[in-house]
Amino acid sequence: MVQITDSFDPAARYKLGSDVILQQFGQEALLLHVTTENVYQLNATGAEIVALLTQGISIAEAMQQLLSEFDVSEVQLERELKGLLADLLDQGLIARVTDS
């Protein structure tokens, strides 16, 4: 299992895995890992987070936007974001963008 809580980098950027498809359904979304055929359902908040991150913005930028949109504390948002990122990374649904 991927652990990002100790190395949480607010400047990090993420993208969908190379064999992952994102499908929006209203405010919710599904991530389909084509190779494993696993499906991951995202609620409205999770779908918004993934949509922001796949636009190429950093975690810090996504957090600022989410804090302005949702009635949530920064501590709670960071905790939930870390959990979602760890889960998506562990399942190979997202990958960290590295500078080349």
VOGUNU-400542 format. One record per atom (N, C-alpha, C, O): residue number from 1; residue in one letter; atom name; x negated, y, z. Coordinates in nm, 3 decimals. Layout:
residues N
+-----+----+----+---------+---------+---------+
:   i : aa : at :      xx :      yy :      zz :
+-----+----+----+---------+---------+---------+
: NUM :  A : CA :       X :       Y :       Z :
...
+-----+----+----+---------+---------+---------+
END
This chain:
residues 100
+-----+----+----+---------+---------+---------+
:   i : aa : at :      xx :      yy :      zz :
+-----+----+----+---------+---------+---------+
:   1 :  M :  N :  -0.084 :  -0.118 :   0.000 :
:   1 :  M : CA :   0.000 :   0.000 :   0.000 :
:   1 :  M :  C :  -0.088 :   0.125 :   0.000 :
:   1 :  M :  O :  -0.189 :   0.129 :   0.070 :
:   2 :  V :  N :  -0.051 :   0.224 :  -0.078 :
:   2 :  V : CA :  -0.125 :   0.349 :  -0.087 :
:   2 :  V :  C :  -0.092 :   0.436 :   0.033 :
:   2 :  V :  O :   0.026 :   0.454 :   0.066 :
:   3 :  Q :  N :  -0.191 :   0.489 :   0.099 :
:   3 :  Q : CA :  -0.171 :   0.581 :   0.210 :
:   3 :  Q :  C :  -0.223 :   0.718 :   0.167 :
:   3 :  Q :  O :  -0.341 :   0.733 :   0.138 :
:   4 :  I :  N :  -0.136 :   0.817 :   0.164 :
:   4 :  I : CA :  -0.181 :   0.952 :   0.127 :
:   4 :  I :  C :  -0.170 :   1.049 :   0.242 :
:   4 :  I :  O :  -0.211 :   1.164 :   0.230 :
:   5 :  T :  N :  -0.117 :   1.003 :   0.354 :
:   5 :  T : CA :  -0.093 :   1.097 :   0.463 :
:   5 :  T :  C :  -0.221 :   1.158 :   0.518 :
:   5 :  T :  O :  -0.221 :   1.275 :   0.556 :
:   6 :  D :  N :  -0.330 :   1.083 :   0.522 :
:   6 :  D : CA :  -0.454 :   1.136 :   0.575 :
:   6 :  D :  C :  -0.530 :   1.218 :   0.472 :
:   6 :  D :  O :  -0.612 :   1.302 :   0.508 :
:   7 :  S :  N :  -0.503 :   1.195 :   0.346 :
:   7 :  S : CA :  -0.574 :   1.267 :   0.241 :
:   7 :  S :  C :  -0.479 :   1.350 :   0.156 :
:   7 :  S :  O :  -0.502 :   1.370 :   0.037 :
:   8 :  F :  N :  -0.373 :   1.398 :   0.218 :
:   8 :  F : CA :  -0.272 :   1.478 :   0.149 :
:   8 :  F :  C :  -0.337 :   1.605 :   0.095 :
:   8 :  F :  O :  -0.385 :   1.687 :   0.173 :
:   9 :  D :  N :  -0.337 :   1.620 :  -0.035 :
:   9 :  D : CA :  -0.401 :   1.733 :  -0.099 :
:   9 :  D :  C :  -0.294 :   1.820 :  -0.165 :
:   9 :  D :  O :  -0.237 :   1.782 :  -0.267 :
:  10 :  P :  N :  -0.265 :   1.937 :  -0.107 :
:  10 :  P : CA :  -0.161 :   2.024 :  -0.163 :
:  10 :  P :  C :  -0.191 :   2.071 :  -0.305 :
:  10 :  P :  O :  -0.099 :   2.112 :  -0.377 :
:  11 :  A :  N :  -0.317 :   2.067 :  -0.347 :
:  11 :  A : CA :  -0.352 :   2.110 :  -0.482 :
:  11 :  A :  C :  -0.337 :   1.998 :  -0.584 :
:  11 :  A :  O :  -0.350 :   2.021 :  -0.705 :
:  12 :  A :  N :  -0.309 :   1.877 :  -0.537 :
:  12 :  A : CA :  -0.299 :   1.762 :  -0.627 :
:  12 :  A :  C :  -0.182 :   1.779 :  -0.724 :
:  12 :  A :  O :  -0.079 :   1.839 :  -0.692 :
:  13 :  R :  N :  -0.202 :   1.724 :  -0.841 :
:  13 :  R : CA :  -0.099 :   1.722 :  -0.945 :
:  13 :  R :  C :  -0.076 :   1.577 :  -0.986 :
:  13 :  R :  O :  -0.168 :   1.495 :  -0.985 :
:  14 :  Y :  N :   0.049 :   1.546 :  -1.021 :
:  14 :  Y : CA :   0.086 :   1.409 :  -1.055 :
:  14 :  Y :  C :   0.159 :   1.405 :  -1.188 :
:  14 :  Y :  O :   0.213 :   1.506 :  -1.234 :
:  15 :  K :  N :   0.161 :   1.288 :  -1.249 :
:  15 :  K : CA :   0.234 :   1.265 :  -1.374 :
:  15 :  K :  C :   0.299 :   1.128 :  -1.364 :
:  15 :  K :  O :   0.263 :   1.047 :  -1.278 :
:  16 :  L :  N :   0.395 :   1.103 :  -1.451 :
:  16 :  L : CA :   0.454 :   0.970 :  -1.457 :
:  16 :  L :  C :   0.348 :   0.870 :  -1.499 :
:  16 :  L :  O :   0.258 :   0.903 :  -1.576 :
:  17 :  G :  N :   0.360 :   0.748 :  -1.450 :
:  17 :  G : CA :   0.272 :   0.642 :  -1.496 :
:  17 :  G :  C :   0.287 :   0.623 :  -1.647 :
:  17 :  G :  O :   0.390 :   0.658 :  -1.704 :
:  18 :  S :  N :   0.184 :   0.568 :  -1.709 :
:  18 :  S : CA :   0.184 :   0.558 :  -1.856 :
:  18 :  S :  C :   0.295 :   0.469 :  -1.910 :
:  18 :  S :  O :   0.337 :   0.485 :  -2.025 :
:  19 :  D :  N :   0.344 :   0.375 :  -1.830 :
:  19 :  D : CA :   0.452 :   0.289 :  -1.877 :
:  19 :  D :  C :   0.578 :   0.306 :  -1.792 :
:  19 :  D :  O :   0.645 :   0.209 :  -1.756 :
:  20 :  V :  N :   0.608 :   0.433 :  -1.761 :
:  20 :  V : CA :   0.725 :   0.467 :  -1.680 :
:  20 :  V :  C :   0.815 :   0.563 :  -1.758 :
:  20 :  V :  O :   0.768 :   0.658 :  -1.820 :
:  21 :  I :  N :   0.944 :   0.537 :  -1.752 :
:  21 :  I : CA :   1.044 :   0.621 :  -1.817 :
:  21 :  I :  C :   1.130 :   0.685 :  -1.709 :
:  21 :  I :  O :   1.176 :   0.617 :  -1.616 :
:  22 :  L :  N :   1.152 :   0.815 :  -1.720 :
:  22 :  L : CA :   1.239 :   0.889 :  -1.628 :
:  22 :  L :  C :   1.371 :   0.915 :  -1.700 :
:  22 :  L :  O :   1.372 :   0.972 :  -1.809 :
:  23 :  Q :  N :   1.481 :   0.875 :  -1.638 :
:  23 :  Q : CA :   1.614 :   0.897 :  -1.696 :
:  23 :  Q :  C :   1.700 :   0.970 :  -1.595 :
:  23 :  Q :  O :   1.725 :   0.920 :  -1.485 :
:  24 :  Q :  N :   1.745 :   1.090 :  -1.631 :
:  24 :  Q : CA :   1.832 :   1.171 :  -1.545 :
:  24 :  Q :  C :   1.977 :   1.125 :  -1.561 :
:  24 :  Q :  O :   2.022 :   1.094 :  -1.671 :
:  25 :  F :  N :   2.049 :   1.121 :  -1.449 :
:  25 :  F : CA :   2.192 :   1.091 :  -1.447 :
:  25 :  F :  C :   2.257 :   1.193 :  -1.356 :
:  25 :  F :  O :   2.269 :   1.171 :  -1.236 :
:  26 :  G :  N :   2.300 :   1.305 :  -1.414 :
:  26 :  G : CA :   2.352 :   1.414 :  -1.332 :
:  26 :  G :  C :   2.240 :   1.469 :  -1.247 :
:  26 :  G :  O :   2.136 :   1.508 :  -1.299 :
:  27 :  Q :  N :   2.260 :   1.472 :  -1.116 :
:  27 :  Q : CA :   2.155 :   1.521 :  -1.026 :
:  27 :  Q :  C :   2.060 :   1.411 :  -0.982 :
:  27 :  Q :  O :   1.954 :   1.440 :  -0.927 :
:  28 :  E :  N :   2.094 :   1.287 :  -1.006 :
:  28 :  E : CA :   2.010 :   1.174 :  -0.968 :
:  28 :  E :  C :   1.928 :   1.129 :  -1.087 :
:  28 :  E :  O :   1.949 :   1.175 :  -1.200 :
:  29 :  A :  N :   1.834 :   1.038 :  -1.062 :
:  29 :  A : CA :   1.749 :   0.990 :  -1.171 :
:  29 :  A :  C :   1.704 :   0.847 :  -1.142 :
:  29 :  A :  O :   1.707 :   0.801 :  -1.028 :
:  30 :  L :  N :   1.664 :   0.780 :  -1.247 :
:  30 :  L : CA :   1.605 :   0.647 :  -1.237 :
:  30 :  L :  C :   1.465 :   0.652 :  -1.298 :
:  30 :  L :  O :   1.443 :   0.717 :  -1.400 :
:  31 :  L :  N :   1.373 :   0.582 :  -1.234 :
:  31 :  L : CA :   1.240 :   0.561 :  -1.290 :
:  31 :  L :  C :   1.233 :   0.413 :  -1.328 :
:  31 :  L :  O :   1.256 :   0.327 :  -1.243 :
:  32 :  L :  N :   1.202 :   0.385 :  -1.452 :
:  32 :  L : CA :   1.190 :   0.247 :  -1.499 :
:  32 :  L :  C :   1.045 :   0.219 :  -1.533 :
:  32 :  L :  O :   0.986 :   0.285 :  -1.618 :
:  33 :  H :  N :   0.988 :   0.121 :  -1.464 :
:  33 :  H : CA :   0.852 :   0.076 :  -1.494 :
:  33 :  H :  C :   0.866 :  -0.030 :  -1.602 :
:  33 :  H :  O :   0.911 :  -0.141 :  -1.573 :
:  34 :  V :  N :   0.830 :   0.002 :  -1.724 :
:  34 :  V : CA :   0.855 :  -0.084 :  -1.839 :
:  34 :  V :  C :   0.784 :  -0.219 :  -1.826 :
:  34 :  V :  O :   0.840 :  -0.322 :  -1.863 :
:  35 :  T :  N :   0.663 :  -0.219 :  -1.774 :
:  35 :  T : CA :   0.585 :  -0.343 :  -1.763 :
:  35 :  T :  C :   0.644 :  -0.439 :  -1.661 :
:  35 :  T :  O :   0.658 :  -0.558 :  -1.689 :
:  36 :  T :  N :   0.677 :  -0.388 :  -1.543 :
:  36 :  T : CA :   0.728 :  -0.474 :  -1.435 :
:  36 :  T :  C :   0.880 :  -0.487 :  -1.438 :
:  36 :  T :  O :   0.936 :  -0.574 :  -1.371 :
:  37 :  E :  N :   0.946 :  -0.400 :  -1.513 :
:  37 :  E : CA :   1.092 :  -0.392 :  -1.522 :
:  37 :  E :  C :   1.155 :  -0.353 :  -1.388 :
:  37 :  E :  O :   1.275 :  -0.376 :  -1.368 :
:  38 :  N :  N :   1.077 :  -0.295 :  -1.299 :
:  38 :  N : CA :   1.130 :  -0.245 :  -1.173 :
:  38 :  N :  C :   1.199 :  -0.111 :  -1.197 :
:  38 :  N :  O :   1.153 :  -0.029 :  -1.276 :
:  39 :  V :  N :   1.309 :  -0.090 :  -1.127 :
:  39 :  V : CA :   1.384 :   0.034 :  -1.136 :
:  39 :  V :  C :   1.385 :   0.099 :  -0.998 :
:  39 :  V :  O :   1.409 :   0.033 :  -0.897 :
:  40 :  Y :  N :   1.357 :   0.229 :  -0.995 :
:  40 :  Y : CA :   1.354 :   0.305 :  -0.870 :
:  40 :  Y :  C :   1.456 :   0.416 :  -0.881 :
:  40 :  Y :  O :   1.446 :   0.501 :  -0.970 :
:  41 :  Q :  N :   1.554 :   0.417 :  -0.792 :
:  41 :  Q : CA :   1.659 :   0.518 :  -0.795 :
:  41 :  Q :  C :   1.620 :   0.636 :  -0.707 :
:  41 :  Q :  O :   1.576 :   0.619 :  -0.593 :
:  42 :  L :  N :   1.637 :   0.756 :  -0.761 :
:  42 :  L : CA :   1.608 :   0.879 :  -0.689 :
:  42 :  L :  C :   1.737 :   0.954 :  -0.663 :
:  42 :  L :  O :   1.820 :   0.970 :  -0.753 :
:  43 :  N :  N :   1.755 :   1.001 :  -0.539 :
:  43 :  N : CA :   1.868 :   1.088 :  -0.511 :
:  43 :  N :  C :   1.839 :   1.226 :  -0.569 :
:  43 :  N :  O :   1.735 :   1.246 :  -0.632 :
:  44 :  A :  N :   1.927 :   1.320 :  -0.548 :
:  44 :  A : CA :   1.912 :   1.453 :  -0.609 :
:  44 :  A :  C :   1.781 :   1.520 :  -0.566 :
:  44 :  A :  O :   1.714 :   1.582 :  -0.649 :
:  45 :  T :  N :   1.746 :   1.508 :  -0.439 :
:  45 :  T : CA :   1.623 :   1.571 :  -0.392 :
:  45 :  T :  C :   1.500 :   1.503 :  -0.451 :
:  45 :  T :  O :   1.408 :   1.570 :  -0.496 :
:  46 :  G :  N :   1.499 :   1.371 :  -0.451 :
:  46 :  G : CA :   1.387 :   1.296 :  -0.509 :
:  46 :  G :  C :   1.373 :   1.324 :  -0.658 :
:  46 :  G :  O :   1.262 :   1.337 :  -0.709 :
:  47 :  A :  N :   1.486 :   1.333 :  -0.727 :
:  47 :  A : CA :   1.483 :   1.363 :  -0.870 :
:  47 :  A :  C :   1.425 :   1.502 :  -0.895 :
:  47 :  A :  O :   1.350 :   1.522 :  -0.990 :
:  48 :  E :  N :   1.461 :   1.598 :  -0.810 :
:  48 :  E : CA :   1.407 :   1.734 :  -0.823 :
:  48 :  E :  C :   1.256 :   1.734 :  -0.799 :
:  48 :  E :  O :   1.182 :   1.802 :  -0.870 :
:  49 :  I :  N :   1.211 :   1.660 :  -0.700 :
:  49 :  I : CA :   1.068 :   1.653 :  -0.670 :
:  49 :  I :  C :   0.992 :   1.595 :  -0.788 :
:  49 :  I :  O :   0.891 :   1.651 :  -0.831 :
:  50 :  V :  N :   1.039 :   1.483 :  -0.841 :
:  50 :  V : CA :   0.972 :   1.420 :  -0.954 :
:  50 :  V :  C :   0.975 :   1.511 :  -1.076 :
:  50 :  V :  O :   0.875 :   1.522 :  -1.148 :
:  51 :  A :  N :   1.087 :   1.577 :  -1.100 :
:  51 :  A : CA :   1.097 :   1.669 :  -1.213 :
:  51 :  A :  C :   0.995 :   1.782 :  -1.200 :
:  51 :  A :  O :   0.930 :   1.819 :  -1.298 :
:  52 :  L :  N :   0.980 :   1.837 :  -1.080 :
:  52 :  L : CA :   0.882 :   1.944 :  -1.059 :
:  52 :  L :  C :   0.740 :   1.893 :  -1.081 :
:  52 :  L :  O :   0.661 :   1.957 :  -1.149 :
:  53 :  L :  N :   0.709 :   1.779 :  -1.022 :
:  53 :  L : CA :   0.573 :   1.727 :  -1.033 :
:  53 :  L :  C :   0.536 :   1.691 :  -1.177 :
:  53 :  L :  O :   0.421 :   1.705 :  -1.217 :
:  54 :  T :  N :   0.633 :   1.643 :  -1.255 :
:  54 :  T : CA :   0.603 :   1.606 :  -1.393 :
:  54 :  T :  C :   0.592 :   1.728 :  -1.484 :
:  54 :  T :  O :   0.559 :   1.715 :  -1.602 :
:  55 :  Q :  N :   0.620 :   1.847 :  -1.430 :
:  55 :  Q : CA :   0.598 :   1.970 :  -1.505 :
:  55 :  Q :  C :   0.454 :   2.017 :  -1.492 :
:  55 :  Q :  O :   0.415 :   2.117 :  -1.551 :
:  56 :  G :  N :   0.376 :   1.943 :  -1.414 :
:  56 :  G : CA :   0.234 :   1.976 :  -1.401 :
:  56 :  G :  C :   0.200 :   2.072 :  -1.289 :
:  56 :  G :  O :   0.087 :   2.120 :  -1.281 :
:  57 :  I :  N :   0.296 :   2.100 :  -1.201 :
:  57 :  I : CA :   0.265 :   2.191 :  -1.091 :
:  57 :  I :  C :   0.209 :   2.112 :  -0.973 :
:  57 :  I :  O :   0.229 :   1.991 :  -0.963 :
:  58 :  S :  N :   0.139 :   2.181 :  -0.885 :
:  58 :  S : CA :   0.078 :   2.115 :  -0.770 :
:  58 :  S :  C :   0.183 :   2.084 :  -0.664 :
:  58 :  S :  O :   0.296 :   2.133 :  -0.669 :
:  59 :  I :  N :   0.144 :   2.002 :  -0.569 :
:  59 :  I : CA :   0.232 :   1.971 :  -0.456 :
:  59 :  I :  C :   0.269 :   2.099 :  -0.382 :
:  59 :  I :  O :   0.385 :   2.119 :  -0.346 :
:  60 :  A :  N :   0.171 :   2.185 :  -0.359 :
:  60 :  A : CA :   0.197 :   2.311 :  -0.287 :
:  60 :  A :  C :   0.299 :   2.396 :  -0.360 :
:  60 :  A :  O :   0.389 :   2.454 :  -0.298 :
:  61 :  E :  N :   0.287 :   2.406 :  -0.492 :
:  61 :  E : CA :   0.382 :   2.484 :  -0.572 :
:  61 :  E :  C :   0.521 :   2.420 :  -0.566 :
:  61 :  E :  O :   0.622 :   2.490 :  -0.556 :
:  62 :  A :  N :   0.526 :   2.287 :  -0.573 :
:  62 :  A : CA :   0.654 :   2.217 :  -0.566 :
:  62 :  A :  C :   0.718 :   2.239 :  -0.429 :
:  62 :  A :  O :   0.839 :   2.260 :  -0.419 :
:  63 :  M :  N :   0.636 :   2.233 :  -0.324 :
:  63 :  M : CA :   0.689 :   2.254 :  -0.189 :
:  63 :  M :  C :   0.748 :   2.394 :  -0.174 :
:  63 :  M :  O :   0.855 :   2.409 :  -0.116 :
:  64 :  Q :  N :   0.681 :   2.495 :  -0.226 :
:  64 :  Q : CA :   0.733 :   2.631 :  -0.215 :
:  64 :  Q :  C :   0.866 :   2.644 :  -0.287 :
:  64 :  Q :  O :   0.959 :   2.707 :  -0.236 :
:  65 :  Q :  N :   0.876 :   2.585 :  -0.404 :
:  65 :  Q : CA :   1.002 :   2.592 :  -0.478 :
:  65 :  Q :  C :   1.112 :   2.516 :  -0.404 :
:  65 :  Q :  O :   1.225 :   2.564 :  -0.395 :
:  66 :  L :  N :   1.080 :   2.398 :  -0.351 :
:  66 :  L : CA :   1.180 :   2.319 :  -0.279 :
:  66 :  L :  C :   1.224 :   2.388 :  -0.150 :
:  66 :  L :  O :   1.342 :   2.382 :  -0.114 :
:  67 :  L :  N :   1.132 :   2.454 :  -0.081 :
:  67 :  L : CA :   1.168 :   2.527 :   0.041 :
:  67 :  L :  C :   1.264 :   2.641 :   0.012 :
:  67 :  L :  O :   1.347 :   2.676 :   0.096 :
:  68 :  S :  N :   1.252 :   2.700 :  -0.108 :
:  68 :  S : CA :   1.343 :   2.809 :  -0.144 :
:  68 :  S :  C :   1.480 :   2.757 :  -0.188 :
:  68 :  S :  O :   1.578 :   2.831 :  -0.185 :
:  69 :  E :  N :   1.487 :   2.630 :  -0.228 :
:  69 :  E : CA :   1.612 :   2.572 :  -0.278 :
:  69 :  E :  C :   1.691 :   2.495 :  -0.173 :
:  69 :  E :  O :   1.814 :   2.491 :  -0.178 :
:  70 :  F :  N :   1.621 :   2.433 :  -0.076 :
:  70 :  F : CA :   1.686 :   2.345 :   0.020 :
:  70 :  F :  C :   1.669 :   2.400 :   0.161 :
:  70 :  F :  O :   1.570 :   2.466 :   0.193 :
:  71 :  D :  N :   1.768 :   2.372 :   0.245 :
:  71 :  D : CA :   1.763 :   2.412 :   0.385 :
:  71 :  D :  C :   1.689 :   2.305 :   0.463 :
:  71 :  D :  O :   1.751 :   2.217 :   0.524 :
:  72 :  V :  N :   1.556 :   2.313 :   0.462 :
:  72 :  V : CA :   1.472 :   2.213 :   0.525 :
:  72 :  V :  C :   1.348 :   2.283 :   0.579 :
:  72 :  V :  O :   1.302 :   2.383 :   0.523 :
:  73 :  S :  N :   1.295 :   2.231 :   0.689 :
:  73 :  S : CA :   1.172 :   2.290 :   0.744 :
:  73 :  S :  C :   1.052 :   2.242 :   0.661 :
:  73 :  S :  O :   1.058 :   2.139 :   0.594 :
:  74 :  E :  N :   0.946 :   2.319 :   0.667 :
:  74 :  E : CA :   0.825 :   2.282 :   0.594 :
:  74 :  E :  C :   0.769 :   2.149 :   0.645 :
:  74 :  E :  O :   0.721 :   2.068 :   0.565 :
:  75 :  V :  N :   0.775 :   2.126 :   0.775 :
:  75 :  V : CA :   0.726 :   2.002 :   0.834 :
:  75 :  V :  C :   0.806 :   1.883 :   0.783 :
:  75 :  V :  O :   0.749 :   1.781 :   0.744 :
:  76 :  Q :  N :   0.939 :   1.896 :   0.783 :
:  76 :  Q : CA :   1.025 :   1.787 :   0.736 :
:  76 :  Q :  C :   1.003 :   1.761 :   0.587 :
:  76 :  Q :  O :   0.994 :   1.646 :   0.545 :
:  77 :  L :  N :   0.994 :   1.868 :   0.508 :
:  77 :  L : CA :   0.972 :   1.851 :   0.364 :
:  77 :  L :  C :   0.839 :   1.782 :   0.337 :
:  77 :  L :  O :   0.832 :   1.692 :   0.253 :
:  78 :  E :  N :   0.734 :   1.824 :   0.406 :
:  78 :  E : CA :   0.602 :   1.762 :   0.385 :
:  78 :  E :  C :   0.605 :   1.614 :   0.420 :
:  78 :  E :  O :   0.549 :   1.532 :   0.348 :
:  79 :  R :  N :   0.671 :   1.580 :   0.530 :
:  79 :  R : CA :   0.681 :   1.440 :   0.573 :
:  79 :  R :  C :   0.756 :   1.357 :   0.467 :
:  79 :  R :  O :   0.711 :   1.249 :   0.430 :
:  80 :  E :  N :   0.868 :   1.409 :   0.419 :
:  80 :  E : CA :   0.946 :   1.336 :   0.319 :
:  80 :  E :  C :   0.874 :   1.328 :   0.185 :
:  80 :  E :  O :   0.882 :   1.227 :   0.115 :
:  81 :  L :  N :   0.804 :   1.434 :   0.151 :
:  81 :  L : CA :   0.729 :   1.436 :   0.025 :
:  81 :  L :  C :   0.614 :   1.335 :   0.030 :
:  81 :  L :  O :   0.591 :   1.263 :  -0.067 :
:  82 :  K :  N :   0.544 :   1.330 :   0.142 :
:  82 :  K : CA :   0.436 :   1.232 :   0.158 :
:  82 :  K :  C :   0.489 :   1.090 :   0.144 :
:  82 :  K :  O :   0.428 :   1.006 :   0.078 :
:  83 :  G :  N :   0.603 :   1.063 :   0.206 :
:  83 :  G : CA :   0.663 :   0.930 :   0.198 :
:  83 :  G :  C :   0.702 :   0.893 :   0.056 :
:  83 :  G :  O :   0.676 :   0.782 :   0.011 :
:  84 :  L :  N :   0.765 :   0.987 :  -0.014 :
:  84 :  L : CA :   0.806 :   0.961 :  -0.153 :
:  84 :  L :  C :   0.684 :   0.940 :  -0.242 :
:  84 :  L :  O :   0.681 :   0.847 :  -0.322 :
:  85 :  L :  N :   0.584 :   1.027 :  -0.230 :
:  85 :  L : CA :   0.464 :   1.013 :  -0.311 :
:  85 :  L :  C :   0.395 :   0.879 :  -0.286 :
:  85 :  L :  O :   0.353 :   0.812 :  -0.380 :
:  86 :  A :  N :   0.383 :   0.840 :  -0.160 :
:  86 :  A : CA :   0.319 :   0.713 :  -0.126 :
:  86 :  A :  C :   0.394 :   0.597 :  -0.189 :
:  86 :  A :  O :   0.332 :   0.505 :  -0.243 :
:  87 :  D :  N :   0.526 :   0.601 :  -0.183 :
:  87 :  D : CA :   0.609 :   0.495 :  -0.239 :
:  87 :  D :  C :   0.594 :   0.489 :  -0.392 :
:  87 :  D :  O :   0.577 :   0.381 :  -0.448 :
:  88 :  L :  N :   0.602 :   0.605 :  -0.457 :
:  88 :  L : CA :   0.591 :   0.609 :  -0.603 :
:  88 :  L :  C :   0.452 :   0.567 :  -0.649 :
:  88 :  L :  O :   0.439 :   0.498 :  -0.750 :
:  89 :  L :  N :   0.348 :   0.608 :  -0.577 :
:  89 :  L : CA :   0.211 :   0.567 :  -0.610 :
:  89 :  L :  C :   0.195 :   0.417 :  -0.592 :
:  89 :  L :  O :   0.137 :   0.350 :  -0.678 :
:  90 :  D :  N :   0.246 :   0.365 :  -0.482 :
:  90 :  D : CA :   0.235 :   0.223 :  -0.451 :
:  90 :  D :  C :   0.300 :   0.137 :  -0.559 :
:  90 :  D :  O :   0.253 :   0.027 :  -0.588 :
:  91 :  Q :  N :   0.408 :   0.185 :  -0.617 :
:  91 :  Q : CA :   0.479 :   0.110 :  -0.720 :
:  91 :  Q :  C :   0.429 :   0.140 :  -0.861 :
:  91 :  Q :  O :   0.482 :   0.086 :  -0.959 :
:  92 :  G :  N :   0.328 :   0.225 :  -0.872 :
:  92 :  G : CA :   0.272 :   0.257 :  -1.004 :
:  92 :  G :  C :   0.361 :   0.345 :  -1.089 :
:  92 :  G :  O :   0.349 :   0.346 :  -1.211 :
:  93 :  L :  N :   0.452 :   0.418 :  -1.024 :
:  93 :  L : CA :   0.546 :   0.501 :  -1.101 :
:  93 :  L :  C :   0.490 :   0.640 :  -1.132 :
:  93 :  L :  O :   0.531 :   0.703 :  -1.229 :
:  94 :  I :  N :   0.396 :   0.688 :  -1.050 :
:  94 :  I : CA :   0.327 :   0.813 :  -1.077 :
:  94 :  I :  C :   0.177 :   0.790 :  -1.061 :
:  94 :  I :  O :   0.133 :   0.693 :  -1.000 :
:  95 :  A :  N :   0.101 :   0.881 :  -1.118 :
:  95 :  A : CA :  -0.044 :   0.875 :  -1.108 :
:  95 :  A :  C :  -0.096 :   1.016 :  -1.085 :
:  95 :  A :  O :  -0.042 :   1.113 :  -1.137 :
:  96 :  R :  N :  -0.201 :   1.026 :  -1.007 :
:  96 :  R : CA :  -0.261 :   1.157 :  -0.983 :
:  96 :  R :  C :  -0.335 :   1.202 :  -1.108 :
:  96 :  R :  O :  -0.406 :   1.124 :  -1.172 :
:  97 :  V :  N :  -0.318 :   1.329 :  -1.142 :
:  97 :  V : CA :  -0.388 :   1.385 :  -1.257 :
:  97 :  V :  C :  -0.529 :   1.421 :  -1.210 :
:  97 :  V :  O :  -0.547 :   1.489 :  -1.109 :
:  98 :  T :  N :  -0.627 :   1.375 :  -1.284 :
:  98 :  T : CA :  -0.764 :   1.406 :  -1.250 :
:  98 :  T :  C :  -0.821 :   1.502 :  -1.353 :
:  98 :  T :  O :  -0.787 :   1.496 :  -1.471 :
:  99 :  D :  N :  -0.909 :   1.591 :  -1.306 :
:  99 :  D : CA :  -0.974 :   1.683 :  -1.399 :
:  99 :  D :  C :  -1.081 :   1.608 :  -1.477 :
:  99 :  D :  O :  -1.159 :   1.531 :  -1.420 :
: 100 :  S :  N :  -1.083 :   1.630 :  -1.606 :
: 100 :  S : CA :  -1.181 :   1.562 :  -1.691 :
: 100 :  S :  C :  -1.292 :   1.656 :  -1.730 :
: 100 :  S :  O :  -1.385 :   1.617 :  -1.801 :
+-----+----+----+---------+---------+---------+
END
